[in-house]
Amino acid sequence: MDYRQRRKEQAQQTEQAILQAAMELARENSFDKVSVRDICQRAGITTGAFYHHFRSKEDLLSRGFSPWTGTWRRPCPATRLTPRPSGFG
């Protein structure tokens, strides 16, 4: 594996660690009470590394969790049901 590929994988692992830490903390507290510093401590990274990958906590929310949005719009194979899109109570 060449250097570029290793760096790309490391970057993906770091982003995943940030997202995982943010999800864990959001489950424990409300997301608005979680700080970037809290996320970094849980992920085991520096705040500089966080800001290398995300511009802000809000950017993490919009970029990091957006791939899951599409998941909820596809049919659920186990139940054969399609969850309602957000906004449909």
ABEGO torsion letter per residue (X at the ends): XBAAAAAAAAAAAAAAAAAAAAAAAAAABBAAABBAAAAAAAAGBBAAAAAAABABAAAAAAAAAAAAAAAAABBBAAAGBBBBBBGAX
